[in-house]
Amino acid sequence: MKGFINEIQDNDMYVKDLGKMIYDFCGLNYLNNPSSLALKVSKRLSVLNMSYREYTEFLKRNQQEWNNLIELITNNETYFFREESQLNELSNAILPQLRNKKCIRIWSAACSTGEEPYSLAMTIAESGIVPLESVRIIATDINRKVLQIARRGWYHKNSLCFRRTPKEMLDKYFFPQDEGFQIKSFLKDRIEFRHSNLLNDEDMAADEKVDIIFCRNVLIYFDSVTTRRVIANFYNRLHPGGFLFLGHAETITGMNTNFETINARATFYYRKRGVESTPF
Ligand SMILES: C[S@@+](CC[C@H](N)C(=O)[O-])C[C@H]1O[C@@H](n2cnc3c(N)ncnc32)[C@H](O)[C@@H]1O
């Protein structure tokens, strides 16, 4: 009995260690929720026939295993035309301000299976305010499996990802294929999908500046220390005067950043202070 109790206590300790490794690696915060973490990784441990202690050691030696772990611990919930009020704001308020730019760069940071960047491309195409060819969307995520789905751009017809997709949009921007819908290539061509970890300094050092960042429904999984770090990276990556959209449940107001909050009719977003010094 004593041996059994010791084993449970050891396990608890190594699950907490695993939580700390995950926090340091990608910011996902399981520090106060080790039982939820244990639930997510227990099957993987059975497959590998490893204890938590062995698994933490394995992760230190095996970079590849992080990809498997990331698939288990990220929440990839997303759908087309999510938080539509923000997309309306993009069309009605922001694109008109950028219409003289030769190239508009947008970063969909943490794009999951691609619904967000494709929705941005459809919104821009619908608006007719700037030519779609002048827009480059960089879409990144830490989870390689969701990026594969995003790159393919095919979604099952019964998928919940279509729950807010108007029929006209489906007819115009997808074609039916097999049991689902394939996004048309002229939209796909505007998007570059890349693997990138918001907490990895090398990934974040990419030098191209962008005009708009969408990073929605990710910061909710981070604590305030990680959020500040990510927001500082976004600040560096945006052109002065550039725009930042977060999820509706996420806010940086009151964090004393160099972003001003723009309160629009049905939503809010942020603008990097300062004026663009190079002409658009
Ligand atoms: C809930 S989805 C949000 C998808 C989309 N932005 C939306 O609002 O519909 C959260 C995404 O964040 C990604 N993610 C979590 N931590 C990350 C990190 N450190 N770097 C990059 N992506 C991360 C997950 O893999 C997941 O696909």
Ligand as a Chemical Component Dictionary entry (heavy atoms), coordinates in Angstrom:
data_LIG
# 
_chem_comp.id                   LIG 
_chem_comp.type                 NON-POLYMER 
_chem_comp.pdbx_formal_charge   0 
_chem_comp.three_letter_code    LIG 
# 
loop_
_chem_comp_atom.comp_id 
_chem_comp_atom.atom_id 
_chem_comp_atom.alt_atom_id 
_chem_comp_atom.type_symbol 
_chem_comp_atom.charge 
_chem_comp_atom.model_Cartn_x 
_chem_comp_atom.model_Cartn_y 
_chem_comp_atom.model_Cartn_z 
_chem_comp_atom.pdbx_ordinal 
LIG C1  C1  C 0  -8.825  27.726 -30.363 1  
LIG S1  S1  S 1  -7.703  27.724 -31.718 2  
LIG C2  C2  C 0  -8.038  29.316 -32.400 3  
LIG C3  C3  C 0  -8.101  29.294 -33.904 4  
LIG C4  C4  C 0  -8.488  30.635 -34.567 5  
LIG N1  N1  N 0  -7.543  31.662 -34.249 6  
LIG C5  C5  C 0  -9.875  31.048 -34.143 7  
LIG O1  O1  O 0  -10.039 32.001 -33.388 8  
LIG O2  O2  O -1 -10.832 30.416 -34.583 9  
LIG C6  C6  C 0  -6.164  27.979 -30.841 10 
LIG C7  C7  C 0  -4.931  27.615 -31.692 11 
LIG O3  O3  O 0  -3.764  28.132 -31.024 12 
LIG C8  C8  C 0  -2.693  27.266 -31.309 13 
LIG N2  N2  N 0  -1.612  27.532 -30.344 14 
LIG C9  C9  C 0  -1.599  27.303 -29.008 15 
LIG N3  N3  N 0  -0.417  27.650 -28.475 16 
LIG C10 C10 C 0  0.337   28.138 -29.497 17 
LIG C11 C11 C 0  1.663   28.657 -29.579 18 
LIG N4  N4  N 0  2.457   28.760 -28.513 19 
LIG N5  N5  N 0  2.112   29.055 -30.791 20 
LIG C12 C12 C 0  1.332   28.964 -31.892 21 
LIG N6  N6  N 0  0.072   28.462 -31.871 22 
LIG C13 C13 C 0  -0.419  28.062 -30.687 23 
LIG C14 C14 C 0  -3.321  25.882 -31.199 24 
LIG O4  O4  O 0  -2.575  24.892 -31.860 25 
LIG C15 C15 C 0  -4.705  26.125 -31.813 26 
LIG O5  O5  O 0  -4.745  25.733 -33.164 27 
# 
loop_
_chem_comp_bond.comp_id 
_chem_comp_bond.atom_id_1 
_chem_comp_bond.atom_id_2 
_chem_comp_bond.value_order 
_chem_comp_bond.pdbx_ordinal 
LIG C1  S1  SING 1  
LIG S1  C2  SING 2  
LIG S1  C6  SING 3  
LIG C2  C3  SING 4  
LIG C3  C4  SING 5  
LIG C4  N1  SING 6  
LIG C4  C5  SING 7  
LIG C5  O1  DOUB 8  
LIG C5  O2  SING 9  
LIG C6  C7  SING 10 
LIG C7  O3  SING 11 
LIG C7  C15 SING 12 
LIG O3  C8  SING 13 
LIG C8  N2  SING 14 
LIG C8  C14 SING 15 
LIG N2  C9  SING 16 
LIG N2  C13 SING 17 
LIG C9  N3  DOUB 18 
LIG N3  C10 SING 19 
LIG C10 C11 SING 20 
LIG C10 C13 DOUB 21 
LIG C11 N4  SING 22 
LIG C11 N5  DOUB 23 
LIG N5  C12 SING 24 
LIG C12 N6  DOUB 25 
LIG N6  C13 SING 26 
LIG C14 O4  SING 27 
LIG C14 C15 SING 28 
LIG C15 O5  SING 29 
# 
